[in-house]
């Protein structure tokens, strides 16, 4: 009971939604496309970090100022770089990011084919006379 009471006392009030439901919907749409800079594996919309809350407030301000979604996104990318986007644009600095998985797949498949071909070409080593005689004794039951 004491733990439940302590949690209830320490709980913060819910953050108020925007006055306009359309603004809130646009905010969620934009924030889902952005990475929380503190959590890094969580979207800006789902993060509870203080920086994420500040950025959501900033996005609300920009939306209310009449900025388009693209302008809001450009503002945040200019400020924090392409890292803030979950899907960075395709440009020379991100080619490896976009093409890297395919490149690794091709390299891995090539290595696997080379290893399998090498394994096919190497058969069992031929037996010398001593090993052949020993195998014959073992097969006959002579130890």
Secondary structure, DSSP 8 states (H G I E B T S, - for coil): -HHHHHHHHH--------SSHHHHHHHHHHHHTBB-TTTSSSBTTT--SHHHHHHHHHHHHHHHTT--HHHHHHHHHHHH-GGGBSS---SGGGHHHHHHHHHHHHHHHHHHHHHHHHHHH-------HHHHHHHHHHHHT--
